[in-house]
């Protein structure tokens, strides 16, 4: 690999070691990570390259940048394996007492990088309804087949029993989104920006404070807020409410949310993407350790489903948001 990097990029690593969970190396004040690229197209890589360029130009010192090889391509191939080389500035550990503010600044830097043209390959902006409906319909077809098979496998039984409930949540989320787009109007805040597929504490940790381009997607900023809240809800049972409030309060210090954004955030929390991920993960892998992990996650999820339902019913009140003042609708069966 060291020779391949020298031949393709003109960079000579002295050694390759673990760097933030990837093979990588350092040279002076620069860090390089070798990112597997079998699931990326050159077009996607180009968009991520442009996102990195934009963020760095706006002053983001932690943003990574994919490098072009000597042929001008972002995806290289060595021994039948595709990879990308990502460059970062070397930084010491960074305190995360202001994670909400840091995310708000990241979103501000990422806005309008395409001059308002959101129709790009890695954009999810305005497409949640279609994406959720497609995902739901695919799982519903799979569920029907399982019902017809009358299976004895415990995971199959859990899927058969649980899907109707999560199907209902998905339909509620889609309708809530439809109503939001009809009844409310986007404000200045509601501009597409660089977001993450799934924003969690682990993505920006004090030990690994670099921003990897492969984590990024172009979307509404409420995506990152909702996914962070979803994650800490399941991770921090005792301190969740305080953590959620502090995170959002610090975010809004820099960038207050519009009523439209609050409604998008809630719609995304309402859509049980965590359920889809676990079920899809279980049935798409042959790794028995991963299967066991997904099985346990589903059991825990079903066991605590009442807690999540209560959270959805109390969401606006927990944050002190007046639904009447902002004309934000609630879902009767969750709020009763």
PyMOL commands that set and color helices and strands:
alter all, ss='L'
color gray80, all
select helices_A, chain A and resi 2-9+42-57+99-110+128-149+154-183+213-215+222-235+240-254+259-270+273-284+288-303+305-318+332-335
alter helices_A, ss='H'
color red, helices_A
select strands_A, chain A and resi 17-19+22-27+30-36+65-66+76-78+81-89+193-196+216-219
alter strands_A, ss='S'
color yellow, strands_A
deselect
rebuild
show_as cartoon
